[in-house]
Amino acid sequence: MKNSDLDLTGQVAFVTGGGGGIGRAIALCMADMGADVAIIEVAPERCEQTAAMIEERGRQALCIPGNVMDVEALQQAIAATKERFGRLDILVNNAGGVARRDFLDLKEKNWRRHIDLNLVSVVAGTSAAVPIMIEGGRGGAVINVTSIEGSRAAPGYAVYAACKAGVNNLTRTLALEFADHGIRVNTIAPDYTTTPGLRGNFTGPVDESKWYEVSDGHKESIAKRTPLGRPGIDEECGQLAVFLASSMSSYITGATIPIDGGTWASSGWIRDSKDEWILGPEA
Ligand SMILES: NC(=O)c1ccc[n+]([C@@H]2O[C@H](COP(=O)([O-])OP(=O)(O)OC[C@H]3O[C@@H](n4cnc5c(N)ncnc54)[C@H](O)[C@@H]3O)[C@@H](O)[C@H]2O)c1
C-alpha cells in the first residue's frame, strides 16, 4: 500500500449541495487529495465560498448555482462540468434534507418535495453522470450520502427515511449494473453531524463560528446515545468519501457505510447516569 492510493490528482469530482456542511467538506477533502471539483449549490454565496476554498488548495473549481430538484438544471450542470474539465470521474449525490413533520400532516407538495430532493435528484444525477464516466473509459466512483435513518424507523421523517432507504438499495443495484465499466457505487450514511443545516441555517455564507457550535446540554445528550461520545464532524464524511473515490477502496462496491460514531450498532442502547449501557431510558 502507498500513500498515493488515496491520491485523486487529475480526477474531476461533481458534488451536489457542495456549498455547505457535508457536501462542502467532501468537496474540500477531494480537492486536498488533488481532484478538481465542480459543485451545484442552491445558495449562490455558498457556491462561490466553496469554489474559493477549492482554489486556495491549488485545484480548479467550477461553481454552478442551481437547484438539484430541477432535473434539467442538474443535467446541464453535469454537462457543463464535462465541458469545462473534459472528464468526470467522481459523482457525489449529497444534497438532501428534511423538515420534521408527522406523516399525516404532510401535504402532497411536502412529500413530493422530499422525494424530489432526496431520491429523484440522486437518480437524475447518476443517470446524467455515469454515461460520461463510461465514455471516458477509466471507470469511476458514485458516492451517495444517505443517513442512518435509511436503515431504521424515523418518526417525523417517514418520507425522508424512505428515500434514503431507496438510495441505499439503488446503490446495491447500480453497483451490479455498472461493475463491468469499472464504476463503483457506494453510500455513506451519517448520523448526527454538526452542519449549518442541522442548526437550521440554509442561506447566506457558511459561518463556522456560528453554525458548527453545539450547546453543552446537547453535547451531553448526544454523548449518552453515541458510543464514540460526540457528534460527527463533516470532515469525517469527507475523509470517507475520499476513501470511497480512491483506489484504496478498489474492491468495495454496493456498500452502505454508517458514519455515525456507533449509533447504528448501539440501536436503542444508551448510557445511564453511571455511564453504563442500558436499553431504553433510565428507570
Ligand atoms: N448533518 C447531519 O446530521 C446528517 C445526518 C444524516 C444525513 N445527512 C445527509 O447529509 C446530506 C448533507 O446534509 P448537511 O447536514 O450537510 O446539510 P446542510 O444543509 O448543512 O448543507 C447542504 C448544502 O446543500 C445545499 N442544498 C440544499 N438543497 C439543495 C438543492 N435542492 N440544490 C442544491 N443545493 C442544495 C444547501 O444550500 C447547503 O449548502 C443530506 O443528504 C442529509 O440528508 C446529514
The ligand as an SDF file (V2000), in Angstrom:
LIG
                    3D

 44 48  0  0  0  0  0  0  0  0999 V2000
  -25.9530   16.6630    9.2480 N   0  0  0  0  0  0  0  0  0  0  0  0
  -26.4770   15.5150    9.6540 C   0  0  0  0  0  0  0  0  0  0  0  0
  -26.5690   15.2270   10.8650 O   0  0  0  0  0  0  0  0  0  0  0  0
  -26.9160   14.4820    8.6410 C   0  0  0  0  0  0  0  0  0  0  0  0
  -27.2840   13.2200    9.1230 C   0  0  0  0  0  0  0  0  0  0  0  0
  -27.6820   12.2560    8.2130 C   0  0  0  0  0  0  0  0  0  0  0  0
  -27.7020   12.5300    6.8680 C   0  0  0  0  0  0  0  0  0  0  0  0
  -27.3530   13.7620    6.4180 N   0  0  0  0  0  0  0  0  0  0  0  0
  -27.4020   13.9820    4.9640 C   0  0  0  0  0  0  0  0  0  0  0  0
  -26.2300   14.6370    4.5480 O   0  0  0  0  0  0  0  0  0  0  0  0
  -26.5060   15.4580    3.4120 C   0  0  0  0  0  0  0  0  0  0  0  0
  -25.9850   16.8550    3.6790 C   0  0  0  0  0  0  0  0  0  0  0  0
  -26.5720   17.3450    4.8640 O   0  0  0  0  0  0  0  0  0  0  0  0
  -25.9630   18.5850    5.6700 P   0  0  0  0  0  0  0  0  0  0  0  0
  -26.3100   18.3960    7.1000 O   0  0  0  0  0  0  0  0  0  0  0  0
  -24.5610   18.7900    5.2820 O   0  0  0  0  0  0  0  0  0  0  0  0
  -26.8850   19.7710    5.1090 O   0  0  0  0  0  0  0  0  0  0  0  0
  -26.6090   21.3540    5.0450 P   0  0  0  0  0  0  0  0  0  0  0  0
  -27.9560   21.9850    4.9320 O   0  0  0  0  0  0  0  0  0  0  0  0
  -25.7240   21.7960    6.1640 O   0  0  0  0  0  0  0  0  0  0  0  0
  -25.8080   21.5260    3.6890 O   0  0  0  0  0  0  0  0  0  0  0  0
  -26.4350   21.1470    2.4960 C   0  0  0  0  0  0  0  0  0  0  0  0
  -25.9320   22.0340    1.3810 C   0  0  0  0  0  0  0  0  0  0  0  0
  -26.6770   21.6670    0.2120 O   0  0  0  0  0  0  0  0  0  0  0  0
  -27.3250   22.8200   -0.3070 C   0  0  0  0  0  0  0  0  0  0  0  0
  -28.6100   22.4030   -0.8580 N   0  0  0  0  0  0  0  0  0  0  0  0
  -29.7210   22.0880   -0.1660 C   0  0  0  0  0  0  0  0  0  0  0  0
  -30.7370   21.8030   -1.0050 N   0  0  0  0  0  0  0  0  0  0  0  0
  -30.2230   21.9400   -2.2580 C   0  0  0  0  0  0  0  0  0  0  0  0
  -30.7910   21.8080   -3.5420 C   0  0  0  0  0  0  0  0  0  0  0  0
  -32.0740   21.4890   -3.6930 N   0  0  0  0  0  0  0  0  0  0  0  0
  -29.9890   22.0040   -4.6290 N   0  0  0  0  0  0  0  0  0  0  0  0
  -28.6930   22.3610   -4.4760 C   0  0  0  0  0  0  0  0  0  0  0  0
  -28.1070   22.5350   -3.2710 N   0  0  0  0  0  0  0  0  0  0  0  0
  -28.8710   22.3240   -2.1760 C   0  0  0  0  0  0  0  0  0  0  0  0
  -27.5060   23.7550    0.8800 C   0  0  0  0  0  0  0  0  0  0  0  0
  -27.6650   25.1040    0.4930 O   0  0  0  0  0  0  0  0  0  0  0  0
  -26.2280   23.5110    1.6590 C   0  0  0  0  0  0  0  0  0  0  0  0
  -25.1540   24.3000    1.2120 O   0  0  0  0  0  0  0  0  0  0  0  0
  -28.0130   15.3760    3.1880 C   0  0  0  0  0  0  0  0  0  0  0  0
  -28.2920   14.4380    2.1810 O   0  0  0  0  0  0  0  0  0  0  0  0
  -28.5470   14.8930    4.5420 C   0  0  0  0  0  0  0  0  0  0  0  0
  -29.7650   14.1760    4.4000 O   0  0  0  0  0  0  0  0  0  0  0  0
  -26.9560   14.7520    7.2850 C   0  0  0  0  0  0  0  0  0  0  0  0
  1  2  1  0
  2  3  2  0
  2  4  1  0
  4  5  1  0
  4 44  2  0
  5  6  2  0
  6  7  1  0
  7  8  2  0
  8  9  1  0
  8 44  1  0
  9 10  1  0
  9 42  1  0
 10 11  1  0
 11 12  1  0
 11 40  1  0
 12 13  1  0
 13 14  1  0
 14 15  2  0
 14 16  1  0
 14 17  1  0
 17 18  1  0
 18 19  2  0
 18 20  1  0
 18 21  1  0
 21 22  1  0
 22 23  1  0
 23 24  1  0
 23 38  1  0
 24 25  1  0
 25 26  1  0
 25 36  1  0
 26 27  1  0
 26 35  1  0
 27 28  2  0
 28 29  1  0
 29 30  1  0
 29 35  2  0
 30 31  1  0
 30 32  2  0
 32 33  1  0
 33 34  2  0
 34 35  1  0
 36 37  1  0
 36 38  1  0
 38 39  1  0
 40 41  1  0
 40 42  1  0
 42 43  1  0
M  CHG  2   8   1  16  -1
M  END
$$$$
